[in-house]
Amino acid sequence: MSFRRIKIVYGKQLRDLTKNPTLAISFLVFPLLGFFFSQMDMPAGEARMMVRLYLPMYVAMCGLMGTGSTMAEEKEKNTLRVLMMSNVKPAEYMASICLFVVTLQFFGVAYFIYLGGFHGIEILRTAIVVLLGSLCTMVLGSTVGLIAKTQMNANSYLTPVMLIVGMLPSLASLNRDLYPIAKYIYSTQMSEAMTNISKPLSLETIIIMIANMAICVAIFVRVYKKNRLDD
């Protein structure tokens, strides 16, 4: 794996962001909503509740759109094939895409940490939860990117996945009958962890999120064997 090639593709993704307003908006919409609500002089407890609701949605939208939509667009425009012909390996391409998503997502997550008033160990716990959730989401998005033939196809596949992953924690908090099922989805565990961020992360949360990641990777590997980037 060449870090030089990863850096080149990573730089290309950053430059292409200016040509893709839809993707840029997906990284801004929830921080902007957070800013809007923060102007209402909310108590600290309500601010943390807002972070609990918005952070899983933000991670879902950024991770899915940043990987799935980007990969599908480059497949449609044959940019991906050109990269593969330029000796960029699939693993290098995937690493650059994930690094691109994590970089842009960092600023939004940092802003939510500020809004929630997190300090010290709470920031570290938030970073761990977001990292695990982001990895799951980026692998899911990459899987969709492999399947989709065009960006329009990808967006039609990504929308229901975003709704399920992003909205499930909120729905589970409103409908407790849904919670026994929803708790096994990593985004719900993210929301639970953010609710109790002043306490150590529970073993159940860590196990469920790692198990979700393992399942996502297994699905990705299976799909990749049928839809290789370098075909």
C-alpha positions, 0 to 999 in steps of 0.5 A: 500500500502506497501512502503517496497514492492514498494522499493523491486520491485523498487530495482529489476527493477534497478538490472534487467536494467543491463540484458536489454541493449535495455531498458538501451539504450532507456534512453541514446540515446537522451542524447548522441545525445544531447551531440554530437550536443552540441560539435558543439558550437551551439548558445543558441537559437539553443541549446534550439531548440534542447531541444524542439525537443528531450525532447518530444521524450526522454520522449516518449521513456523512459516512453513507454519502461520503463513501457510497455516493462518491464511489458510485459517481466515480464509477459512473464517470469512469474516474474510478477505472482511470484510477485503477489503471493508474496503479491505484489499488482498491485498498488505497482507494478505499483508505483515501475515501474513508480518510476523506470522510473522517476529515470532514466529519471531524469538524462536525463532531467537534462542534457537537462536542462543544454544543454538548459541553463535554469535557475530559474523558467525555470527549474521549468516550465520544471519539471512541463511539463516533469512530466505531459508528463511522467505521460501520457506516463507511463500510455500509456506504462502500457496500452500496457504492459497489452495488450501485451502477450510477450515482442516482442508483446509489442515492436511491439505495442510500436513502432508506439505509440513512433513515433506518440507521439515523432515525432508529435511535429516535424511534426506539426512544419514542416506542419502547416496543421497538427498543429490544430490536433497535438496541442491536443496531450500532446507531442505537448504541451510539445514542445510548452511549451519548445519553450516559457519556458521563459514565464509562462505556458499557461492555454491551455497547462495545460488543454490539458495535464491534459485532455490527462492524464485523457483520458490515465487513463480512457483507462488504467482502462478499459483495466485493468479490462480485463487484470488484473495483478493479473489474 
